[in-house]
Structure formats: structure tokens, C-alpha cells
């Protein structure tokens, strides 16, 4: 998986969780916050950490915000700062802006001003969102242990219209398909002759390194 470049604005519980997870996965991560103590706490857990007013367009230009693939606006309770920050980022031409919303009305405004993705984070959701940002084909994941996970992965185009026996994920990737989701239908322990549709979702279990190899293909 190639290194990506992320900036996280707002280093509270959610923002710090996303930033540190992305960094641990080998990405370049810039942490931004107005609070000096929060920046001090995270500076050794990310690539760079700066004290900056994210509503100030010139300040964001000065730190090179336009060099980042994705910017996550994880500002806490200041709805005005959240909205202004998203607005500035879109005016600067950031391709993907992900924003945390405090309520549905906040989310509606964020989408209207150009946010590409809005999330309603719970306490431990940062890690889940980070994995989704790095691997859009991974729809969901469940960490079983440090080295093992269960992931929901869209069927790659190269595997559509082929059955499980032909693609043989166990031999090729050391992974096991434990279910297949087709719309609202779930096929538990699918038969080896089950043919995969382009819109199907595989529920796969295995080592994280093997899952990463497969998601790179997907």
C-alpha cells in the first residue's frame, strides 16, 4: 500500500485516534490544532504537528496544506470553526475533505459547502475511519488480535463472474471467505461453486498482512 499524505485538524480524542492510526500504518500525517498542549502530546506520534488557526486561509497555505491528499476536520464542539475550516479547505482546492459532524444539521451544512465525507464518530471510531480512508474497498473491519482481522471487501472486477473455487483465496492469499453479502442477503459459509457478482461484498478473515495484499488488488 503506497504512502498517502493526510492532515488532521483538531487533535481531540477522535482526531488523535485517526492521526496516530494513519501514521502507524506508514502514512505521512500532519496534525494541526490551536491548543499547544495537544500538539505537544501528539508530536512524537505523527510526521509533523503544528499550532495553526485552521480558519485562516493564509496560515493553511503557509504550512503547505495543499500538498495533502486528504484533510480530516475533526474539530470538537466549535461548529463555526468546523464549517469555516471546511469552506477554506475547499476554496484551496483540497481533493478530499472529511469532516466530523456533531448533529444532522451540522452535517447538512458541511455537505452543502463541499465536504466529501461526513462522519458521526463514537469514542473508538477513529481507527475504523482511518482504515477506510486508506482502503476505500474495505467497507468495514473488525480487529480480532494484533495480527488478525475480519474485513468486508468489495469483489474486485477481476474476480466478478467467477466462483470461489476458481479464485481460491485460501491458496492465493491465505484468506478465508466466511460470508458473502449481496444487497440485504447474506450467504454464510458459501459453497465453493458460488459465483461472485460485481456488487457482492466478501467477508474475509485472515492475517493483516495477507488482507493488505488482497485489498491492494481490490
C-alpha positions in Angstrom: 0.0 0.0 0.0 1.5 3.3 -1.1 2.2 6.0 1.5 -0.5 8.6 1.5 -0.5 12.2 2.9 -3.1 13.1 5.5 -3.7 16.3 7.5 -5.8 16.1 10.7 -7.3 19.3 12.0 -8.5 19.1 15.6 -6.5 16.8 17.9 -9.1 15.8 20.4 -10.0 12.2 21.2 -11.3 11.4 17.6 -8.6 13.4 15.8 -5.7 12.0 17.7 -7.0 8.5 17.1 -7.3 9.0 13.4 -3.9 10.7 13.2 -2.0 8.1 15.1 -3.6 5.2 13.3 -2.8 6.6 9.9 0.8 7.3 11.0 1.3 3.7 12.4 0.1 2.4 9.0 3.1 4.1 7.3 1.4 7.3 6.1 2.7 10.9 6.3 0.4 12.7 8.8 0.3 16.4 9.7 -1.5 17.2 13.0 -3.0 20.7 13.4 -4.5 22.3 16.4 -4.7 25.6 18.2 -4.0 24.0 21.6 -0.3 23.8 22.3 -0.6 21.1 24.9 -2.4 18.8 22.4 0.3 19.4 19.8 3.0 18.6 22.4 1.2 15.3 23.3 1.0 14.1 19.7 4.1 15.5 18.0 6.1 12.2 18.5 3.3 10.1 17.2 2.8 11.7 13.8 5.1 13.0 11.0 4.6 16.7 11.8 2.5 18.7 14.3 1.8 22.4 14.2 -0.1 25.1 16.1 -2.3 26.8 13.5 -5.6 28.5 13.1 -7.4 26.4 10.5 -9.9 29.1 9.7 -7.1 31.3 8.4 -6.5 30.7 4.7 -3.1 32.2 4.7 -2.0 30.2 7.7 -3.0 27.0 6.0 -1.2 28.0 2.8 1.9 28.6 4.8 2.0 25.1 6.2 1.5 23.6 2.7 -1.9 22.2 3.3 -2.5 21.8 -0.5 0.2 19.1 -0.6 -2.1 16.6 1.3 -4.3 14.0 -0.4 -7.0 14.2 2.3 -7.7 16.5 5.1 -9.8 15.4 8.1 -11.6 18.1 10.0 -12.0 16.6 13.5 -12.8 19.9 15.4 -14.7 19.2 18.6 -17.5 21.4 19.8 -16.8 24.6 17.8 -19.3 24.3 14.9 -18.4 27.7 13.4 -14.7 26.8 13.3 -15.6 23.4 11.7 -17.7 25.0 9.0 -15.2 27.8 8.2 -12.3 25.3 8.1 -14.1 23.1 5.5 -15.0 26.1 3.5 -11.4 27.3 3.4 -10.1 23.9 2.5 -12.4 23.5 -0.4 -11.6 27.0 -1.6 -7.9 26.0 -1.5 -8.7 23.0 -3.8 -8.3 20.1 -1.3 -9.5 17.0 -3.2 -10.9 15.1 -0.3 -12.2 16.8 2.9 -13.6 14.5 5.6 -15.4 16.3 8.4 -16.7 15.4 11.8 -20.3 16.4 12.5 -22.0 17.0 15.9 -25.5 16.6 14.6 -27.6 16.1 11.4 -28.0 19.9 10.8 -24.2 20.4 11.1 -23.7 17.5 8.6 -26.1 19.1 6.1 -24.2 22.4 6.2 -20.9 20.6 5.8 -22.1 18.7 2.7 -23.6 21.9 1.3 -20.2 23.7 1.5 -18.4 20.9 -0.1 -17.3 18.3 2.4 -16.7 15.0 0.6 -17.5 12.7 3.6 -19.1 13.5 6.9 -18.8 11.2 9.9 -20.5 11.0 13.3 -17.7 9.5 15.4 -18.2 7.5 18.5 -15.4 7.1 21.0 -13.3 4.5 19.2 -14.3 5.2 15.6 -11.1 6.9 14.6 -9.3 3.7 13.8 -12.2 2.5 11.6 -12.3 5.7 9.6 -8.6 5.7 9.1 -8.7 2.2 7.6 -11.5 3.2 5.3 -9.6 6.3 4.1 -6.5 4.1 3.2 -8.5 1.3 1.6 -11.9 2.5 0.1 -12.7 -1.0 -1.0 -12.7 -2.1 2.7 -16.2 -1.3 3.8 -15.8 -2.5 7.4 -13.3 -4.3 9.6 -13.1 -6.0 13.0 -9.8 -6.3 14.7 -9.6 -9.8 16.3 -6.0 -9.5 17.5 -2.8 -7.6 16.7 -2.3 -9.6 13.6 -5.8 -10.8 12.6 -8.9 -9.1 11.4 -12.2 -9.7 9.6 -12.9 -7.3 6.7 -15.8 -6.6 4.3 -14.3 -6.1 0.9 -15.9 -5.3 -2.4 -15.4 -8.0 -5.0 -12.6 -6.9 -7.3 -13.5 -6.6 -11.0 -11.0 -9.4 -11.9 -13.0 -11.8 -9.7 -16.5 -11.0 -10.8 -18.4 -13.8 -12.6 -16.0 -16.4 -11.2 -16.7 -18.9 -8.4 -14.9 -19.3 -5.1 -13.2 -22.5 -6.1 -11.6 -20.7 -9.1 -10.3 -17.7 -7.3 -9.1 -19.9 -4.3 -8.4 -17.1 -1.8 -7.0 -19.6 0.7 -4.3 -20.7 -1.7 -3.5 -17.3 -3.3 -3.8 -15.1 -0.2 -4.1 -17.3 2.8 -7.5 -15.9 3.5 -10.9 -17.5 4.2 -14.3 -16.2 2.9 -16.7 -16.7 5.8 -19.7 -15.0 4.1 -20.8 -13.1 1.0 -23.2 -10.2 1.2 -25.4 -9.4 -1.8 -27.6 -6.4 -1.0 -29.6 -7.3 2.0 -28.9 -11.1 1.6 -26.0 -12.8 3.5 -24.7 -16.2 2.4 -22.9 -17.7 5.5 -20.1 -20.3 4.7 -20.8 -20.0 0.9 -20.4 -23.1 -1.3 -17.2 -23.3 -3.4 -19.2 -23.1 -6.6 -20.8 -19.8 -5.5 -20.3 -17.3 -8.4 -19.4 -13.8 -7.3 -21.3 -10.8 -8.6 -19.6 -7.4 -9.2 -21.7 -5.8 -6.5 -21.1 -8.6 -3.9 -19.1 -8.0 -0.7 -16.8 -10.6 0.6 -16.5 -11.1 4.4 -12.9 -12.3 4.8 -10.8 -13.4 7.7 -7.0 -13.6 7.9 -3.7 -12.1 8.9 -3.5 -8.3 8.4 -0.5 -8.6 6.0 -2.5 -11.0 3.8 -5.6 -8.8 3.9 -3.5 -5.8 2.9 -2.1 -7.8 -0.2 -5.7 -8.6 -1.2 -7.1 -5.1 -0.7 -4.2 -3.7 -2.8 -5.6 -5.9 -5.6 -9.2 -4.8 -4.9 
